[in-house]
Amino acid sequence: MTHTATVASIRQITPDVKQFRLVVPDHEFDFEPGQHTQIHVRNDGEEVVRPYTATNLPGTNQLTLAIKRYPDGTASTYMHERERGDEIEIEELDGNLSLRDADADVAFVSTGTGITPMMAMLKRYVEEGTGEAHFFFGEKDREHLIYRETLDQFEAGHEDVHVHFSLSREDWDGLTGHVQEHLPDALETLDDTHFYVCGVPEMVVETKELLSDEGVPDDRVFSEGWEDDEVVEES
Ligand SMILES: Cc1cc2nc3c(=O)[nH]c(=O)nc-3n(C[C@H](O)[C@H](O)[C@H](O)COP(=O)(O)OP(=O)(O)OC[C@H]3O[C@@H](n4cnc5c(N)ncnc54)[C@H](O)[C@@H]3O)c2cc1C
């Protein structure tokens, strides 16, 4: 079953990412932070369905999505052409990536729009978590850092939240290179930390390999890869 959602607001948050606030009147969304909806788009008479992850918490009639535009992308281009007041078809939320244990220390590791489930899980962790949260986010340069201000505010307002941005194509006074390279140094002890990983497949695979080399058991690593094709694991 789909819902008809109204686009209540749109904000350009980086050069290629827009944030959409969708409202379904007389409805309350019930989901686990980290899960995604499906947007239904009509394209040349065919229905195209694509998953997008809510960055907000459940319990309201709203969903906040951050969607990156791909020049040839069907659903992302459709969404970037929407205006306030437009209606779109969306599904209830679903998916495997969600906060497993709010009492464990956590590390959220993402690149690009892989940040969206991490934002929702961080918000839940800040409400319910009892340990330390390390938030690692990688982008090519400063202007593409999604939700930088929000994350800076989380860090400033919560002594157990530590945010680590890493830029791969710009020199600055912060971390540089691929974000996963900073995991071993930044975490004083990897014991008992839960790792949530989402982004380009190369990053997801490399992060899992790196964690495995550091002795982190697979059952403490939760991941999703969604850019390009399936994540192919090296045997
Ligand atoms: C569980 C899940 C959650 C997701 N959540 C989000 C989210 O919160 N925000 C978000 O922006 N996206 C998210 N995505 C990705 C999203 O579902 C679409 O894959 C993406 O928006 C592209 O869809 P499209 O219809 O615009 O492009 P398509 O019409 O499918 O593709 C057209 C062309 O665009 C290019 N292209 C499309 N997608 C990619 C890509 N991901 N990487 C590189 N090139 C690409 C390719 O050249 C492709 O041939 C999620 C994916 C999954 C699986």
Ligand as a Chemical Component Dictionary entry (heavy atoms), coordinates in Angstrom:
data_LIG
# 
_chem_comp.id                   LIG 
_chem_comp.type                 NON-POLYMER 
_chem_comp.pdbx_formal_charge   0 
_chem_comp.three_letter_code    LIG 
# 
loop_
_chem_comp_atom.comp_id 
_chem_comp_atom.atom_id 
_chem_comp_atom.alt_atom_id 
_chem_comp_atom.type_symbol 
_chem_comp_atom.charge 
_chem_comp_atom.model_Cartn_x 
_chem_comp_atom.model_Cartn_y 
_chem_comp_atom.model_Cartn_z 
_chem_comp_atom.pdbx_ordinal 
LIG C1  C1  C 0 18.348 0.851  1.033   1  
LIG C2  C2  C 0 18.678 2.058  0.169   2  
LIG C3  C3  C 0 18.526 3.332  0.691   3  
LIG C4  C4  C 0 18.831 4.469  -0.096  4  
LIG N1  N1  N 0 18.710 5.722  0.465   5  
LIG C5  C5  C 0 19.066 6.814  -0.277  6  
LIG C6  C6  C 0 19.012 8.131  0.289   7  
LIG O1  O1  O 0 18.624 8.337  1.453   8  
LIG N2  N2  N 0 19.368 9.182  -0.501  9  
LIG C7  C7  C 0 19.790 9.022  -1.803  10 
LIG O2  O2  O 0 20.108 10.029 -2.482  11 
LIG N3  N3  N 0 19.872 7.761  -2.346  12 
LIG C8  C8  C 0 19.506 6.678  -1.628  13 
LIG N4  N4  N 0 19.570 5.426  -2.202  14 
LIG C9  C9  C 0 19.884 5.325  -3.657  15 
LIG C10 C10 C 0 18.582 5.511  -4.454  16 
LIG O3  O3  O 0 17.663 4.475  -4.139  17 
LIG C11 C11 C 0 18.774 5.458  -5.986  18 
LIG O4  O4  O 0 19.548 4.335  -6.329  19 
LIG C12 C12 C 0 19.454 6.706  -6.537  20 
LIG O5  O5  O 0 18.735 7.878  -6.179  21 
LIG C13 C13 C 0 19.490 6.628  -8.081  22 
LIG O6  O6  O 0 18.201 6.365  -8.580  23 
LIG P1  P1  P 0 17.700 7.001  -9.958  24 
LIG O7  O7  O 0 16.365 6.424  -10.274 25 
LIG O8  O8  O 0 17.799 8.499  -9.873  26 
LIG O9  O9  O 0 18.806 6.542  -11.017 27 
LIG P2  P2  P 0 18.635 5.357  -12.092 28 
LIG O10 O10 O 0 17.609 5.759  -13.082 29 
LIG O11 O11 O 0 18.465 4.077  -11.366 30 
LIG O12 O12 O 0 20.071 5.330  -12.768 31 
LIG C14 C14 C 0 20.429 6.062  -13.939 32 
LIG C15 C15 C 0 21.932 6.257  -14.039 33 
LIG O13 O13 O 0 22.363 7.153  -13.008 34 
LIG C16 C16 C 0 23.607 6.717  -12.481 35 
LIG N5  N5  N 0 23.440 6.324  -11.093 36 
LIG C17 C17 C 0 22.271 6.065  -10.502 37 
LIG N6  N6  N 0 22.438 5.771  -9.232  38 
LIG C18 C18 C 0 23.747 5.831  -8.987  39 
LIG C19 C19 C 0 24.499 5.638  -7.833  40 
LIG N7  N7  N 0 23.894 5.346  -6.671  41 
LIG N8  N8  N 0 25.840 5.769  -7.914  42 
LIG C20 C20 C 0 26.413 6.124  -9.086  43 
LIG N9  N9  N 0 25.735 6.327  -10.217 44 
LIG C21 C21 C 0 24.408 6.190  -10.168 45 
LIG C22 C22 C 0 24.063 5.573  -13.266 46 
LIG O14 O14 O 0 24.884 6.063  -14.291 47 
LIG C23 C23 C 0 22.773 5.007  -13.829 48 
LIG O15 O15 O 0 23.014 4.331  -15.005 49 
LIG C24 C24 C 0 19.270 4.298  -1.427  50 
LIG C25 C25 C 0 19.425 3.005  -1.946  51 
LIG C26 C26 C 0 19.143 1.902  -1.154  52 
LIG C27 C27 C 0 19.330 0.518  -1.745  53 
# 
loop_
_chem_comp_bond.comp_id 
_chem_comp_bond.atom_id_1 
_chem_comp_bond.atom_id_2 
_chem_comp_bond.value_order 
_chem_comp_bond.pdbx_ordinal 
LIG C1  C2  SING 1  
LIG C2  C3  SING 2  
LIG C2  C26 DOUB 3  
LIG C3  C4  DOUB 4  
LIG C4  N1  SING 5  
LIG C4  C24 SING 6  
LIG N1  C5  DOUB 7  
LIG C5  C6  SING 8  
LIG C5  C8  SING 9  
LIG C6  O1  DOUB 10 
LIG C6  N2  SING 11 
LIG N2  C7  SING 12 
LIG C7  O2  DOUB 13 
LIG C7  N3  SING 14 
LIG N3  C8  DOUB 15 
LIG C8  N4  SING 16 
LIG N4  C9  SING 17 
LIG N4  C24 SING 18 
LIG C9  C10 SING 19 
LIG C10 O3  SING 20 
LIG C10 C11 SING 21 
LIG C11 O4  SING 22 
LIG C11 C12 SING 23 
LIG C12 O5  SING 24 
LIG C12 C13 SING 25 
LIG C13 O6  SING 26 
LIG O6  P1  SING 27 
LIG P1  O7  DOUB 28 
LIG P1  O8  SING 29 
LIG P1  O9  SING 30 
LIG O9  P2  SING 31 
LIG P2  O10 DOUB 32 
LIG P2  O11 SING 33 
LIG P2  O12 SING 34 
LIG O12 C14 SING 35 
LIG C14 C15 SING 36 
LIG C15 O13 SING 37 
LIG C15 C23 SING 38 
LIG O13 C16 SING 39 
LIG C16 N5  SING 40 
LIG C16 C22 SING 41 
LIG N5  C17 SING 42 
LIG N5  C21 SING 43 
LIG C17 N6  DOUB 44 
LIG N6  C18 SING 45 
LIG C18 C19 SING 46 
LIG C18 C21 DOUB 47 
LIG C19 N7  SING 48 
LIG C19 N8  DOUB 49 
LIG N8  C20 SING 50 
LIG C20 N9  DOUB 51 
LIG N9  C21 SING 52 
LIG C22 O14 SING 53 
LIG C22 C23 SING 54 
LIG C23 O15 SING 55 
LIG C24 C25 DOUB 56 
LIG C25 C26 SING 57 
LIG C26 C27 SING 58 
# 
